Amino acid sequence: MTDDIEDILEDISTLLAKSAPTNAWQSIVLECNTVGDRNMLSAKFYEAHSTIPQPFHINNEDKPYEQTLAYLFAQLRILTAEQAPFQSPWYTALITVDKDGAYQFQCDYDYPPALNPAPSEEEYVRDFQQFSRTEASTPEWLRTIVERHQLPYYEPESLTESHQEPE
């Protein structure tokens, strides 16, 4: 991971820790489901010795937009897509923060995001136009949309250059 990605993950972790409604939390899990400019964030915390999640609202509306979770996740999605352009961006990300400050970041590239209402085909088209993928890294459900709209797949420069005709 790049330093910029690490910085954003640390900012998100700090915001989550400060937002917990109680000091009794042992871990916090934040899930972000996104496509295009739509996202849904859901946070929950676990108390020590408990397996029952407690949902909570993260109040960051009083912060400048550049310090909100919506902005941080949008930037995180862009940066991770730039790091692995063949995969393109994730649709779902999980950040787990432990009381000691350690965090884990996981993301899913293959399944549609759990948004309500479900994203429209047009939203997936716009998202794919911004973040194209290689054909091999495009899941079947998205490949159907891509091909129906005749969108071009991402081709790494090394592949493109090796297939060019000599002058």
C-alpha positions as CSV (number, residue, x, y, z in Angstrom):
1,M,0.0,0.0,0.0
2,T,1.1,3.5,-0.7
3,D,1.7,6.1,2.0
4,D,-1.4,8.0,0.8
5,I,-3.6,5.0,1.3
6,E,-2.1,4.3,4.7
7,D,-2.7,8.0,5.7
8,I,-6.3,7.7,4.7
9,L,-6.8,4.5,6.5
10,E,-5.3,6.0,9.6
11,D,-7.6,9.1,9.3
12,I,-10.6,6.8,9.0
13,S,-9.5,4.7,12.0
14,T,-9.0,7.8,14.1
15,L,-12.4,9.2,13.2
16,L,-14.0,5.8,14.0
17,A,-12.3,5.6,17.4
18,K,-13.3,9.2,18.3
19,S,-16.9,8.5,17.2
20,A,-17.6,5.4,19.3
21,P,-20.5,6.2,21.6
22,T,-18.9,4.5,24.5
23,N,-15.3,3.8,25.8
24,A,-16.2,0.2,26.4
25,W,-15.7,-0.8,22.7
26,Q,-13.1,-3.4,21.9
27,S,-13.4,-3.2,18.1
28,I,-15.2,-1.2,15.5
29,V,-16.2,-2.4,12.0
30,L,-17.1,0.1,9.3
31,E,-18.6,-1.2,6.0
32,C,-18.7,1.0,2.9
33,N,-20.7,0.0,-0.1
34,T,-20.3,2.2,-3.1
35,V,-20.6,2.6,-6.8
36,G,-20.1,5.9,-8.6
37,D,-20.8,8.8,-6.3
38,R,-23.3,6.7,-4.1
39,N,-22.2,5.2,-0.9
40,M,-23.6,3.7,2.2
41,L,-21.6,3.5,5.4
42,S,-22.6,1.4,8.4
43,A,-20.7,1.3,11.6
44,K,-20.9,-1.1,14.6
45,F,-18.8,-1.7,17.6
46,Y,-18.2,-4.8,19.8
47,E,-17.7,-4.6,23.5
48,A,-15.1,-6.8,25.2
49,H,-16.2,-10.5,25.4
50,S,-19.3,-9.8,23.3
51,T,-20.2,-11.1,19.9
52,I,-23.2,-8.9,19.5
53,P,-22.6,-5.9,17.3
54,Q,-23.9,-2.5,18.4
55,P,-24.7,-0.2,15.4
56,F,-23.9,3.5,15.8
57,H,-24.0,6.7,13.8
58,I,-20.8,8.5,13.0
59,N,-21.4,12.2,13.3
60,N,-18.9,14.0,11.1
61,E,-21.3,16.5,9.4
62,D,-19.7,19.3,11.4
63,K,-16.3,18.7,9.8
64,P,-15.1,20.1,6.5
65,Y,-16.0,17.8,3.6
66,E,-12.4,16.8,3.1
67,Q,-12.4,15.2,6.6
68,T,-15.7,13.3,6.3
69,L,-15.9,9.6,5.8
70,A,-17.7,10.0,2.5
71,Y,-14.7,12.0,1.1
72,L,-12.1,9.8,2.7
73,F,-13.7,6.6,1.2
74,A,-14.0,8.3,-2.2
75,Q,-10.3,9.1,-2.1
76,L,-9.4,5.6,-0.9
77,R,-11.4,4.1,-3.7
78,I,-9.5,6.2,-6.3
79,L,-6.1,5.5,-4.8
80,T,-6.6,1.8,-4.5
81,A,-7.9,1.7,-8.1
82,E,-4.8,3.6,-9.3
83,Q,-2.6,1.1,-7.4
84,A,-4.1,-1.9,-9.2
85,P,-5.8,-0.6,-12.4
86,F,-6.4,-4.0,-13.8
87,Q,-8.7,-4.8,-10.9
88,S,-10.4,-1.4,-10.8
89,P,-12.1,-0.1,-7.6
90,W,-13.8,-2.1,-5.0
91,Y,-17.5,-2.0,-4.4
92,T,-17.4,-3.0,-0.7
93,A,-14.7,-2.2,1.8
94,L,-14.4,-3.1,5.5
95,I,-12.2,-1.5,8.0
96,T,-11.9,-3.1,11.5
97,V,-10.2,-1.0,14.2
98,D,-9.1,-2.5,17.4
99,K,-8.9,-0.6,20.7
100,D,-5.1,-0.6,20.6
101,G,-5.3,1.4,17.3
102,A,-4.4,-1.5,14.9
103,Y,-6.7,-1.7,11.9
104,Q,-7.4,-4.1,9.0
105,F,-8.6,-3.1,5.6
106,Q,-10.4,-5.6,3.3
107,C,-12.2,-5.0,0.1
108,D,-14.3,-6.8,-2.4
109,Y,-14.0,-6.3,-6.2
110,D,-16.3,-8.9,-7.5
111,Y,-19.8,-8.6,-5.9
112,P,-22.3,-5.8,-6.4
113,P,-22.5,-3.3,-3.5
114,A,-25.3,-3.7,-1.0
115,L,-27.0,-0.4,-1.7
116,N,-30.7,0.3,-1.3
117,P,-32.1,0.9,-3.8
118,A,-29.8,-1.3,-5.9
119,P,-27.6,0.6,-8.3
120,S,-29.0,1.0,-11.8
121,E,-27.2,-0.4,-14.9
122,E,-26.4,3.2,-15.8
123,E,-24.6,3.8,-12.5
124,Y,-22.4,0.7,-13.2
125,V,-21.8,2.0,-16.8
126,R,-20.6,5.4,-15.5
127,D,-18.5,3.7,-12.8
128,F,-16.9,1.4,-15.4
129,Q,-16.2,4.4,-17.7
130,Q,-14.3,6.0,-14.8
131,F,-12.6,2.8,-13.6
132,S,-12.4,0.2,-16.4
133,R,-11.1,-3.3,-15.7
134,T,-9.4,-5.9,-17.8
135,E,-11.8,-8.5,-19.2
136,A,-10.2,-11.2,-16.9
137,S,-10.8,-9.2,-13.8
138,T,-14.4,-8.3,-14.6
139,P,-17.0,-10.5,-12.8
140,E,-19.6,-12.1,-15.0
141,W,-22.5,-10.0,-13.8
142,L,-20.6,-6.8,-14.7
143,R,-19.3,-8.2,-17.9
144,T,-22.9,-8.6,-19.1
145,I,-23.4,-4.9,-18.5
146,V,-20.1,-3.9,-20.1
147,E,-20.7,-5.9,-23.2
148,R,-24.4,-4.8,-23.6
149,H,-23.1,-1.2,-23.6
150,Q,-20.0,-2.0,-25.7
151,L,-17.6,-0.5,-23.2
152,P,-13.9,-1.0,-23.7
153,Y,-11.9,-3.1,-21.3
154,Y,-8.7,-1.8,-19.7
155,E,-5.6,-3.0,-21.5
156,P,-2.3,-2.5,-19.7
157,E,0.2,-0.5,-21.7
158,S,2.6,-3.5,-21.8
159,L,0.0,-5.6,-23.6
160,T,-1.1,-2.7,-25.9
161,E,2.5,-1.9,-26.9
162,S,3.4,-5.6,-27.6
163,H,0.4,-5.9,-30.0
164,Q,1.1,-2.8,-32.0
165,E,2.1,-3.1,-35.6
166,P,5.7,-2.1,-36.3
167,E,6.1,1.1,-38.2
